[in-house]
């Protein structure tokens, strides 16, 4: 798996990810954003929440 950081919305998503891809997650950082999975694809509300929460976990990427 090529990602260094993997974001999930809910703990259930993290559990499913771990169950299916445990061997690929070694050395990867998993971040649960605790966002209820009740949004539609590309929902404007979800995009706003992601723009608020994700940068907190990637400070070096967004500080440039």
CHARMM-style PDB file with segment names, atoms N, HN, CA, C and O in Angstrom:
ATOM      1  N   UNK     1       0.855  -1.165   0.000  1.00  0.00      PROA
ATOM      2  CA  UNK     1       0.000   0.000   0.000  1.00  0.00      PROA
ATOM      3  C   UNK     1       0.901   1.227   0.000  1.00  0.00      PROA
ATOM      4  O   UNK     1       1.862   1.276   0.768  1.00  0.00      PROA
ATOM      5  N   UNK     2       0.623   2.202  -0.825  1.00  0.00      PROA
ATOM      6  HN  UNK     2      -0.158   2.163  -1.449  1.00  0.00      PROA
ATOM      7  CA  UNK     2       1.505   3.338  -1.006  1.00  0.00      PROA
ATOM      8  C   UNK     2       1.260   4.494  -0.046  1.00  0.00      PROA
ATOM      9  O   UNK     2       2.117   5.371   0.067  1.00  0.00      PROA
ATOM     10  N   UNK     3       0.136   4.533   0.643  1.00  0.00      PROA
ATOM     11  HN  UNK     3      -0.560   3.821   0.550  1.00  0.00      PROA
ATOM     12  CA  UNK     3      -0.204   5.660   1.524  1.00  0.00      PROA
ATOM     13  C   UNK     3       0.591   5.608   2.821  1.00  0.00      PROA
ATOM     14  O   UNK     3       0.857   4.533   3.359  1.00  0.00      PROA
ATOM     15  N   UNK     4       0.966   6.781   3.315  1.00  0.00      PROA
ATOM     16  HN  UNK     4       0.750   7.654   2.878  1.00  0.00      PROA
ATOM     17  CA  UNK     4       1.603   6.887   4.625  1.00  0.00      PROA
ATOM     18  C   UNK     4       0.571   7.116   5.719  1.00  0.00      PROA
ATOM     19  O   UNK     4       0.739   6.659   6.850  1.00  0.00      PROA
ATOM     20  N   UNK     5      -0.516   7.838   5.368  1.00  0.00      PROA
ATOM     21  HN  UNK     5      -0.653   8.209   4.449  1.00  0.00      PROA
ATOM     22  CA  UNK     5      -1.596   8.137   6.304  1.00  0.00      PROA
ATOM     23  C   UNK     5      -2.907   7.711   5.656  1.00  0.00      PROA
ATOM     24  O   UNK     5      -3.181   8.032   4.500  1.00  0.00      PROA
ATOM     25  N   UNK     6      -3.703   6.989   6.417  1.00  0.00      PROA
ATOM     26  HN  UNK     6      -3.481   6.728   7.356  1.00  0.00      PROA
ATOM     27  CA  UNK     6      -4.993   6.509   5.924  1.00  0.00      PROA
ATOM     28  C   UNK     6      -6.080   7.086   6.812  1.00  0.00      PROA
ATOM     29  O   UNK     6      -6.071   6.893   8.028  1.00  0.00      PROA
ATOM     30  N   UNK     7      -7.020   7.797   6.197  1.00  0.00      PROA
ATOM     31  HN  UNK     7      -7.027   7.954   5.209  1.00  0.00      PROA
ATOM     32  CA  UNK     7      -8.121   8.406   6.932  1.00  0.00      PROA
ATOM     33  C   UNK     7      -9.375   7.574   6.778  1.00  0.00      PROA
ATOM     34  O   UNK     7      -9.694   7.095   5.690  1.00  0.00      PROA
ATOM     35  N   UNK     8     -10.079   7.410   7.884  1.00  0.00      PROA
ATOM     36  HN  UNK     8      -9.820   7.800   8.768  1.00  0.00      PROA
ATOM     37  CA  UNK     8     -11.394   6.770   7.859  1.00  0.00      PROA
ATOM     38  C   UNK     8     -12.360   7.687   8.599  1.00  0.00      PROA
ATOM     39  O   UNK     8     -11.957   8.506   9.425  1.00  0.00      PROA
ATOM     40  N   UNK     9     -13.642   7.533   8.285  1.00  0.00      PROA
ATOM     41  HN  UNK     9     -13.970   6.868   7.614  1.00  0.00      PROA
ATOM     42  CA  UNK     9     -14.644   8.392   8.909  1.00  0.00      PROA
ATOM     43  C   UNK     9     -15.056   7.872  10.282  1.00  0.00      PROA
ATOM     44  O   UNK     9     -15.211   8.653  11.221  1.00  0.00      PROA
ATOM     45  N   UNK    10     -15.234   6.569  10.404  1.00  0.00      PROA
ATOM     46  HN  UNK    10     -15.108   5.934   9.641  1.00  0.00      PROA
ATOM     47  CA  UNK    10     -15.763   5.977  11.640  1.00  0.00      PROA
ATOM     48  C   UNK    10     -14.885   4.836  12.121  1.00  0.00      PROA
ATOM     49  O   UNK    10     -14.087   4.286  11.362  1.00  0.00      PROA
ATOM     50  N   UNK    11     -15.041   4.490  13.386  1.00  0.00      PROA
ATOM     51  HN  UNK    11     -15.689   4.937  14.003  1.00  0.00      PROA
ATOM     52  CA  UNK    11     -14.300   3.353  13.960  1.00  0.00      PROA
ATOM     53  C   UNK    11     -14.643   2.050  13.243  1.00  0.00      PROA
ATOM     54  O   UNK    11     -13.785   1.181  13.089  1.00  0.00      PROA
ATOM     55  N   UNK    12     -15.896   1.910  12.804  1.00  0.00      PROA
ATOM     56  HN  UNK    12     -16.593   2.615  12.929  1.00  0.00      PROA
ATOM     57  CA  UNK    12     -16.263   0.682  12.085  1.00  0.00      PROA
ATOM     58  C   UNK    12     -15.481   0.568  10.778  1.00  0.00      PROA
ATOM     59  O   UNK    12     -15.142  -0.535  10.349  1.00  0.00      PROA
ATOM     60  N   UNK    13     -15.198   1.699  10.150  1.00  0.00      PROA
ATOM     61  HN  UNK    13     -15.474   2.595  10.498  1.00  0.00      PROA
ATOM     62  CA  UNK    13     -14.395   1.680   8.920  1.00  0.00      PROA
ATOM     63  C   UNK    13     -12.971   1.225   9.227  1.00  0.00      PROA
ATOM     64  O   UNK    13     -12.389   0.435   8.483  1.00  0.00      PROA
ATOM     65  N   UNK    14     -12.414   1.733  10.332  1.00  0.00      PROA
ATOM     66  HN  UNK    14     -12.887   2.375  10.936  1.00  0.00      PROA
ATOM     67  CA  UNK    14     -11.059   1.338  10.721  1.00  0.00      PROA
ATOM     68  C   UNK    14     -11.010  -0.160  11.026  1.00  0.00      PROA
ATOM     69  O   UNK    14     -10.052  -0.837  10.650  1.00  0.00      PROA
ATOM     70  N   UNK    15     -12.028  -0.677  11.698  1.00  0.00      PROA
ATOM     71  HN  UNK    15     -12.806  -0.127  12.003  1.00  0.00      PROA
ATOM     72  CA  UNK    15     -12.070  -2.102  12.014  1.00  0.00      PROA
ATOM     73  C   UNK    15     -12.120  -2.947  10.747  1.00  0.00      PROA
ATOM     74  O   UNK    15     -11.423  -3.958  10.648  1.00  0.00      PROA
ATOM     75  N   UNK    16     -12.936  -2.542   9.778  1.00  0.00      PROA
ATOM     76  HN  UNK    16     -13.502  -1.721   9.858  1.00  0.00      PROA
ATOM     77  CA  UNK    16     -13.026  -3.281   8.511  1.00  0.00      PROA
ATOM     78  C   UNK    16     -11.706  -3.226   7.761  1.00  0.00      PROA
ATOM     79  O   UNK    16     -11.257  -4.226   7.199  1.00  0.00      PROA
ATOM     80  N   UNK    17     -11.090  -2.057   7.757  1.00  0.00      PROA
ATOM     81  HN  UNK    17     -11.455  -1.246   8.214  1.00  0.00      PROA
ATOM     82  CA  UNK    17      -9.803  -1.893   7.090  1.00  0.00      PROA
ATOM     83  C   UNK    17      -8.758  -2.811   7.712  1.00  0.00      PROA
ATOM     84  O   UNK    17      -8.019  -3.493   7.002  1.00  0.00      PROA
ATOM     85  N   UNK    18      -8.701  -2.826   9.033  1.00  0.00      PROA
ATOM     86  HN  UNK    18      -9.301  -2.272   9.610  1.00  0.00      PROA
ATOM     87  CA  UNK    18      -7.737  -3.678   9.741  1.00  0.00      PROA
ATOM     88  C   UNK    18      -8.004  -5.151   9.477  1.00  0.00      PROA
ATOM     89  O   UNK    18      -7.071  -5.934   9.295  1.00  0.00      PROA
ATOM     90  N   UNK    19      -9.266  -5.523   9.456  1.00  0.00      PROA
ATOM     91  HN  UNK    19     -10.023  -4.887   9.604  1.00  0.00      PROA
ATOM     92  CA  UNK    19      -9.618  -6.925   9.239  1.00  0.00      PROA
ATOM     93  C   UNK    19      -9.210  -7.399   7.842  1.00  0.00      PROA
ATOM     94  O   UNK    19      -8.717  -8.515   7.678  1.00  0.00      PROA
ATOM     95  N   UNK    20      -9.419  -6.547   6.843  1.00  0.00      PROA
ATOM     96  HN  UNK    20      -9.819  -5.641   6.977  1.00  0.00      PROA
ATOM     97  CA  UNK    20      -9.158  -6.955   5.460  1.00  0.00      PROA
ATOM     98  C   UNK    20      -7.710  -6.734   5.010  1.00  0.00      PROA
ATOM     99  O   UNK    20      -7.215  -7.451   4.141  1.00  0.00      PROA
ATOM    100  N   UNK    21      -7.032  -5.745   5.600  1.00  0.00      PROA
ATOM    101  HN  UNK    21      -7.434  -5.163   6.307  1.00  0.00      PROA
ATOM    102  CA  UNK    21      -5.722  -5.365   5.085  1.00  0.00      PROA
ATOM    103  C   UNK    21      -4.651  -5.248   6.161  1.00  0.00      PROA
ATOM    104  O   UNK    21      -3.701  -4.479   6.009  1.00  0.00      PROA
ATOM    105  N   UNK    22      -4.793  -5.991   7.230  1.00  0.00      PROA
ATOM    106  HN  UNK    22      -5.564  -6.616   7.354  1.00  0.00      PROA
ATOM    107  CA  UNK    22      -3.878  -5.890   8.366  1.00  0.00      PROA
ATOM    108  C   UNK    22      -2.404  -5.934   7.952  1.00  0.00      PROA
ATOM    109  O   UNK    22      -1.612  -5.116   8.421  1.00  0.00      PROA
ATOM    110  N   UNK    23      -2.034  -6.848   7.109  1.00  0.00      PROA
ATOM    111  HN  UNK    23      -2.677  -7.513   6.729  1.00  0.00      PROA
ATOM    112  CA  UNK    23      -0.618  -6.992   6.745  1.00  0.00      PROA
ATOM    113  C   UNK    23      -0.099  -5.790   5.952  1.00  0.00      PROA
ATOM    114  O   UNK    23       1.105  -5.538   5.949  1.00  0.00      PROA
ATOM    115  N   UNK    24      -0.965  -5.059   5.293  1.00  0.00      PROA
ATOM    116  HN  UNK    24      -1.944  -5.264   5.295  1.00  0.00      PROA
ATOM    117  CA  UNK    24      -0.561  -3.897   4.500  1.00  0.00      PROA
ATOM    118  C   UNK    24      -0.504  -2.613   5.330  1.00  0.00      PROA
ATOM    119  O   UNK    24      -0.017  -1.588   4.851  1.00  0.00      PROA
ATOM    120  N   UNK    25      -0.991  -2.661   6.553  1.00  0.00      PROA
ATOM    121  HN  UNK    25      -1.387  -3.493   6.942  1.00  0.00      PROA
ATOM    122  CA  UNK    25      -1.077  -1.463   7.380  1.00  0.00      PROA
ATOM    123  C   UNK    25       0.128  -1.254   8.285  1.00  0.00      PROA
ATOM    124  O   UNK    25       0.214  -0.234   8.969  1.00  0.00      PROA
ATOM    125  N   UNK    26       1.044  -2.186   8.301  1.00  0.00      PROA
ATOM    126  HN  UNK    26       0.974  -3.015   7.746  1.00  0.00      PROA
ATOM    127  CA  UNK    26       2.228  -2.051   9.152  1.00  0.00      PROA
ATOM    128  C   UNK    26       3.013  -0.802   8.753  1.00  0.00      PROA
ATOM    129  O   UNK    26       3.344  -0.609   7.584  1.00  0.00      PROA
ATOM    130  N   UNK    27       3.303   0.038   9.741  1.00  0.00      PROA
ATOM    131  HN  UNK    27       3.034  -0.119  10.692  1.00  0.00      PROA
ATOM    132  CA  UNK    27       4.050   1.258   9.492  1.00  0.00      PROA
ATOM    133  C   UNK    27       3.219   2.407   8.949  1.00  0.00      PROA
ATOM    134  O   UNK    27       3.751   3.486   8.688  1.00  0.00      PROA
ATOM    135  N   UNK    28       1.937   2.192   8.777  1.00  0.00      PROA
ATOM    136  HN  UNK    28       1.505   1.316   8.989  1.00  0.00      PROA
ATOM    137  CA  UNK    28       1.041   3.232   8.276  1.00  0.00      PROA
ATOM    138  C   UNK    28       0.329   3.901   9.436  1.00  0.00      PROA
ATOM    139  O   UNK    28       0.072   3.272  10.463  1.00  0.00      PROA
ATOM    140  N   UNK    29       0.017   5.150   9.276  1.00  0.00      PROA
ATOM    141  HN  UNK    29       0.225   5.661   8.443  1.00  0.00      PROA
ATOM    142  CA  UNK    29      -0.729   5.872  10.296  1.00  0.00      PROA
ATOM    143  C   UNK    29      -2.204   5.879   9.903  1.00  0.00      PROA
ATOM    144  O   UNK    29      -2.564   6.328   8.815  1.00  0.00      PROA
ATOM    145  N   UNK    30      -3.041   5.384  10.790  1.00  0.00      PROA
ATOM    146  HN  UNK    30      -2.748   5.019  11.674  1.00  0.00      PROA
ATOM    147  CA  UNK    30      -4.481   5.367  10.549  1.00  0.00      PROA
ATOM    148  C   UNK    30      -5.131   6.434  11.428  1.00  0.00      PROA
ATOM    149  O   UNK    30      -4.884   6.495  12.633  1.00  0.00      PROA
ATOM    150  N   UNK    31      -5.958   7.268  10.815  1.00  0.00      PROA
ATOM    151  HN  UNK    31      -6.158   7.219   9.837  1.00  0.00      PROA
ATOM    152  CA  UNK    31      -6.623   8.343  11.540  1.00  0.00      PROA
ATOM    153  C   UNK    31      -8.127   8.184  11.384  1.00  0.00      PROA
ATOM    154  O   UNK    31      -8.652   8.180  10.271  1.00  0.00      PROA
ATOM    155  N   UNK    32      -8.811   8.054  12.509  1.00  0.00      PROA
ATOM    156  HN  UNK    32      -8.384   8.058  13.414  1.00  0.00      PROA
ATOM    157  CA  UNK    32     -10.270   8.014  12.500  1.00  0.00      PROA
ATOM    158  C   UNK    32     -10.764   9.427  12.797  1.00  0.00      PROA
ATOM    159  O   UNK    32     -10.459   9.983  13.852  1.00  0.00      PROA
ATOM    160  N   UNK    33     -11.519  10.002  11.879  1.00  0.00      PROA
ATOM    161  HN  UNK    33     -11.766   9.551  11.022  1.00  0.00      PROA
ATOM    162  CA  UNK    33     -11.998  11.369  12.010  1.00  0.00      PROA
ATOM    163  C   UNK    33     -13.294  11.475  12.822  1.00  0.00      PROA
ATOM    164  O   UNK    33     -13.746  12.581  13.121  1.00  0.00      PROA
ATOM    165  N   UNK    34     -13.882  10.354  13.173  1.00  0.00      PROA
ATOM    166  HN  UNK    34     -13.515   9.456  12.930  1.00  0.00      PROA
ATOM    167  CA  UNK    34     -15.131  10.327  13.943  1.00  0.00      PROA
ATOM    168  C   UNK    34     -16.225  11.168  13.289  1.00  0.00      PROA
ATOM    169  O   UNK    34     -16.883  11.978  13.941  1.00  0.00      PROA
ATOM    170  N   UNK    35     -16.401  10.956  11.993  1.00  0.00      PROA
ATOM    171  HN  UNK    35     -15.866  10.298  11.463  1.00  0.00      PROA
ATOM    172  CA  UNK    35     -17.456  11.612  11.227  1.00  0.00      PROA
ATOM    173  C   UNK    35     -18.508  10.547  10.913  1.00  0.00      PROA
ATOM    174  O   UNK    35     -18.170   9.507  10.347  1.00  0.00      PROA
ATOM    175  N   UNK    36     -19.760  10.778  11.264  1.00  0.00      PROA
ATOM    176  HN  UNK    36     -20.035  11.623  11.724  1.00  0.00      PROA
ATOM    177  CA  UNK    36     -20.795   9.789  10.933  1.00  0.00      PROA
ATOM    178  C   UNK    36     -20.873   9.573   9.417  1.00  0.00      PROA
ATOM    179  O   UNK    36     -20.839  10.531   8.645  1.00  0.00      PROA
ATOM    180  N   UNK    37     -20.976   8.333   9.008  1.00  0.00      PROA
ATOM    181  HN  UNK    37     -21.004   7.555   9.635  1.00  0.00      PROA
ATOM    182  CA  UNK    37     -21.045   8.006   7.581  1.00  0.00      PROA
ATOM    183  C   UNK    37     -22.491   8.166   7.115  1.00  0.00      PROA
ATOM    184  O   UNK    37     -23.173   7.188   6.809  1.00  0.00      PROA
ATOM    185  N   UNK    38     -22.937   9.404   7.070  1.00  0.00      PROA
ATOM    186  HN  UNK    38     -22.383  10.199   7.319  1.00  0.00      PROA
ATOM    187  CA  UNK    38     -24.317   9.678   6.667  1.00  0.00      PROA
ATOM    188  C   UNK    38     -24.387  10.706   5.541  1.00  0.00      PROA
ATOM    189  O   UNK    38     -25.450  11.259   5.257  1.00  0.00      PROA
ATOM    190  N   UNK    39     -23.265  10.950   4.915  1.00  0.00      PROA
ATOM    191  HN  UNK    39     -22.402  10.501   5.146  1.00  0.00      PROA
ATOM    192  CA  UNK    39     -23.196  11.935   3.838  1.00  0.00      PROA
ATOM    193  C   UNK    39     -23.248  11.244   2.483  1.00  0.00      PROA
ATOM    194  O   UNK    39     -22.850  10.087   2.351  1.00  0.00      PROA
ATOM    195  N   UNK    40     -23.738  11.956   1.485  1.00  0.00      PROA
ATOM    196  HN  UNK    40     -24.061  12.897   1.592  1.00  0.00      PROA
ATOM    197  CA  UNK    40     -23.680  11.482   0.107  1.00  0.00      PROA
ATOM    198  C   UNK    40     -22.308  11.812  -0.460  1.00  0.00      PROA
ATOM    199  O   UNK    40     -21.580  12.638   0.091  1.00  0.00      PROA
ATOM    200  N   UNK    41     -21.966  11.169  -1.548  1.00  0.00      PROA
ATOM    201  HN  UNK    41     -22.558  10.498  -1.995  1.00  0.00      PROA
ATOM    202  CA  UNK    41     -20.690  11.387  -2.220  1.00  0.00      PROA
ATOM    203  C   UNK    41     -20.498  12.876  -2.522  1.00  0.00      PROA
ATOM    204  O   UNK    41     -21.370  13.509  -3.118  1.00  0.00      PROA
ATOM    205  N   UNK    42     -19.371  13.423  -2.116  1.00  0.00      PROA
ATOM    206  HN  UNK    42     -18.663  12.909  -1.632  1.00  0.00      PROA
ATOM    207  CA  UNK    42     -18.982  14.809  -2.347  1.00  0.00      PROA
ATOM    208  C   UNK    42     -19.978  15.822  -1.784  1.00  0.00      PROA
ATOM    209  O   UNK    42     -20.088  16.937  -2.294  1.00  0.00      PROA
ATOM    210  N   UNK    43     -20.696  15.437  -0.739  1.00  0.00      PROA
ATOM    211  HN  UNK    43     -20.606  14.531  -0.324  1.00  0.00      PROA
ATOM    212  CA  UNK    43     -21.630  16.337  -0.068  1.00  0.00      PROA
ATOM    213  C   UNK    43     -20.875  17.578   0.413  1.00  0.00      PROA
ATOM    214  O   UNK    43     -19.795  17.462   0.993  1.00  0.00      PROA
ATOM    215  N   UNK    44     -21.434  18.749   0.177  1.00  0.00      PROA
ATOM    216  HN  UNK    44     -22.311  18.843  -0.293  1.00  0.00      PROA
ATOM    217  CA  UNK    44     -20.764  20.001   0.549  1.00  0.00      PROA
ATOM    218  C   UNK    44     -20.480  20.062   2.052  1.00  0.00      PROA
ATOM    219  O   UNK    44     -19.441  20.579   2.462  1.00  0.00      PROA
ATOM    220  N   UNK    45     -21.389  19.541   2.871  1.00  0.00      PROA
ATOM    221  HN  UNK    45     -22.233  19.121   2.539  1.00  0.00      PROA
ATOM    222  CA  UNK    45     -21.167  19.519   4.317  1.00  0.00      PROA
ATOM    223  C   UNK    45     -19.995  18.646   4.695  1.00  0.00      PROA
ATOM    224  O   UNK    45     -19.198  19.011   5.560  1.00  0.00      PROA
ATOM    225  N   UNK    46     -19.881  17.503   4.059  1.00  0.00      PROA
ATOM    226  HN  UNK    46     -20.528  17.206   3.357  1.00  0.00      PROA
ATOM    227  CA  UNK    46     -18.756  16.603   4.323  1.00  0.00      PROA
ATOM    228  C   UNK    46     -17.442  17.249   3.899  1.00  0.00      PROA
ATOM    229  O   UNK    46     -16.446  17.163   4.618  1.00  0.00      PROA
ATOM    230  N   UNK    47     -17.437  17.887   2.751  1.00  0.00      PROA
ATOM    231  HN  UNK    47     -18.246  17.957   2.167  1.00  0.00      PROA
ATOM    232  CA  UNK    47     -16.221  18.551   2.267  1.00  0.00      PROA
ATOM    233  C   UNK    47     -15.770  19.610   3.268  1.00  0.00      PROA
ATOM    234  O   UNK    47     -14.575  19.733   3.539  1.00  0.00      PROA
ATOM    235  N   UNK    48     -16.712  20.377   3.821  1.00  0.00      PROA
ATOM    236  HN  UNK    48     -17.682  20.277   3.601  1.00  0.00      PROA
ATOM    237  CA  UNK    48     -16.362  21.392   4.828  1.00  0.00      PROA
ATOM    238  C   UNK    48     -15.740  20.743   6.066  1.00  0.00      PROA
ATOM    239  O   UNK    48     -14.741  21.228   6.597  1.00  0.00      PROA
ATOM    240  N   UNK    49     -16.344  19.639   6.518  1.00  0.00      PROA
ATOM    241  HN  UNK    49     -17.155  19.244   6.087  1.00  0.00      PROA
ATOM    242  CA  UNK    49     -15.819  18.940   7.704  1.00  0.00      PROA
ATOM    243  C   UNK    49     -14.417  18.411   7.427  1.00  0.00      PROA
ATOM    244  O   UNK    49     -13.525  18.539   8.266  1.00  0.00      PROA
ATOM    245  N   UNK    50     -14.222  17.823   6.261  1.00  0.00      PROA
ATOM    246  HN  UNK    50     -14.946  17.719   5.580  1.00  0.00      PROA
ATOM    247  CA  UNK    50     -12.906  17.286   5.907  1.00  0.00      PROA
ATOM    248  C   UNK    50     -11.854  18.389   5.808  1.00  0.00      PROA
ATOM    249  O   UNK    50     -10.718  18.211   6.248  1.00  0.00      PROA
ATOM    250  N   UNK    51     -12.234  19.522   5.235  1.00  0.00      PROA
ATOM    251  HN  UNK    51     -13.157  19.667   4.878  1.00  0.00      PROA
ATOM    252  CA  UNK    51     -11.283  20.641   5.125  1.00  0.00      PROA
ATOM    253  C   UNK    51     -10.889  21.172   6.497  1.00  0.00      PROA
ATOM    254  O   UNK    51      -9.822  21.766   6.649  1.00  0.00      PROA
ATOM    255  N   UNK    52     -11.737  20.963   7.488  1.00  0.00      PROA
ATOM    256  HN  UNK    52     -12.604  20.480   7.364  1.00  0.00      PROA
ATOM    257  CA  UNK    52     -11.425  21.394   8.844  1.00  0.00      PROA
ATOM    258  C   UNK    52     -10.568  20.364   9.576  1.00  0.00      PROA
ATOM    259  O   UNK    52      -9.590  20.722  10.233  1.00  0.00      PROA
ATOM    260  N   UNK    53     -10.933  19.088   9.464  1.00  0.00      PROA
ATOM    261  HN  UNK    53     -11.728  18.797   8.930  1.00  0.00      PROA
ATOM    262  CA  UNK    53     -10.285  18.048  10.260  1.00  0.00      PROA
ATOM    263  C   UNK    53      -8.982  17.511   9.681  1.00  0.00      PROA
ATOM    264  O   UNK    53      -8.025  17.288  10.423  1.00  0.00      PROA
ATOM    265  N   UNK    54      -8.931  17.304   8.399  1.00  0.00      PROA
ATOM    266  HN  UNK    54      -9.709  17.485   7.797  1.00  0.00      PROA
ATOM    267  CA  UNK    54      -7.762  16.654   7.803  1.00  0.00      PROA
ATOM    268  C   UNK    54      -6.475  17.464   7.993  1.00  0.00      PROA
ATOM    269  O   UNK    54      -5.447  16.879   8.335  1.00  0.00      PROA
ATOM    270  N   UNK    55      -6.488  18.791   7.784  1.00  0.00      PROA
ATOM    271  HN  UNK    55      -7.323  19.267   7.506  1.00  0.00      PROA
ATOM    272  CA  UNK    55      -5.225  19.527   7.944  1.00  0.00      PROA
ATOM    273  C   UNK    55      -4.598  19.393   9.334  1.00  0.00      PROA
ATOM    274  O   UNK    55      -3.380  19.521   9.464  1.00  0.00      PROA
ATOM    275  N   UNK    56      -5.383  19.142  10.359  1.00  0.00      PROA
ATOM    276  HN  UNK    56      -6.372  19.038  10.253  1.00  0.00      PROA
ATOM    277  CA  UNK    56      -4.828  18.967  11.695  1.00  0.00      PROA
ATOM    278  C   UNK    56      -3.895  17.766  11.772  1.00  0.00      PROA
ATOM    279  O   UNK    56      -3.019  17.711  12.636  1.00  0.00      PROA
ATOM    280  N   UNK    57      -4.080  16.807  10.874  1.00  0.00      PROA
ATOM    281  HN  UNK    57      -4.792  16.852  10.173  1.00  0.00      PROA
ATOM    282  CA  UNK    57      -3.290  15.587  10.877  1.00  0.00      PROA
ATOM    283  C   UNK    57      -2.170  15.607   9.843  1.00  0.00      PROA
ATOM    284  O   UNK    57      -1.349  14.692   9.786  1.00  0.00      PROA
ATOM    285  N   UNK    58      -2.146  16.655   9.030  1.00  0.00      PROA
ATOM    286  HN  UNK    58      -2.814  17.399   9.076  1.00  0.00      PROA
ATOM    287  CA  UNK    58      -1.131  16.785   8.002  1.00  0.00      PROA
ATOM    288  C   UNK    58      -0.541  18.196   8.017  1.00  0.00      PROA
ATOM    289  O   UNK    58      -0.546  18.869   6.986  1.00  0.00      PROA
ATOM    290  N   UNK    59      -0.043  18.647   9.136  1.00  0.00      PROA
ATOM    291  HN  UNK    59      -0.039  18.100   9.973  1.00  0.00      PROA
ATOM    292  CA  UNK    59       0.379  20.047   9.247  1.00  0.00      PROA
ATOM    293  C   UNK    59       1.486  20.446   8.272  1.00  0.00      PROA
ATOM    294  O   UNK    59       1.491  21.579   7.792  1.00  0.00      PROA
ATOM    295  N   UNK    60       2.400  19.569   7.973  1.00  0.00      PROA
ATOM    296  HN  UNK    60       2.396  18.648   8.363  1.00  0.00      PROA
ATOM    297  CA  UNK    60       3.504  19.950   7.083  1.00  0.00      PROA
ATOM    298  C   UNK    60       3.029  20.108   5.651  1.00  0.00      PROA
ATOM    299  O   UNK    60       3.595  20.909   4.907  1.00  0.00      PROA
ATOM    300  N   UNK    61       2.021  19.381   5.248  1.00  0.00      PROA
ATOM    301  HN  UNK    61       1.561  18.730   5.852  1.00  0.00      PROA
ATOM    302  CA  UNK    61       1.504  19.475   3.886  1.00  0.00      PROA
ATOM    303  C   UNK    61       0.772  20.795   3.681  1.00  0.00      PROA
ATOM    304  O   UNK    61       0.910  21.427   2.634  1.00  0.00      PROA
ATOM    305  N   UNK    62      -0.006  21.215   4.680  1.00  0.00      PROA
ATOM    306  HN  UNK    62      -0.118  20.702   5.531  1.00  0.00      PROA
ATOM    307  CA  UNK    62      -0.844  22.389   4.529  1.00  0.00      PROA
ATOM    308  C   UNK    62      -0.190  23.678   5.001  1.00  0.00      PROA
ATOM    309  O   UNK    62      -0.799  24.741   4.882  1.00  0.00      PROA
ATOM    310  N   UNK    63       1.004  23.626   5.522  1.00  0.00      PROA
ATOM    311  HN  UNK    63       1.499  22.762   5.619  1.00  0.00      PROA
ATOM    312  CA  UNK    63       1.649  24.838   6.013  1.00  0.00      PROA
ATOM    313  C   UNK    63       2.437  25.551   4.905  1.00  0.00      PROA
ATOM    314  O   UNK    63       2.920  26.666   5.105  1.00  0.00      PROA
ATOM    315  N   UNK    64       2.562  24.918   3.758  1.00  0.00      PROA
ATOM    316  HN  UNK    64       2.170  24.013   3.596  1.00  0.00      PROA
ATOM    317  CA  UNK    64       3.338  25.512   2.651  1.00  0.00      PROA
ATOM    318  C   UNK    64       2.471  26.404   1.803  1.00  0.00      PROA
ATOM    319  OT1 UNK    64       2.950  26.987   0.830  1.00  0.00      PROA
TER     320      UNK     64
END
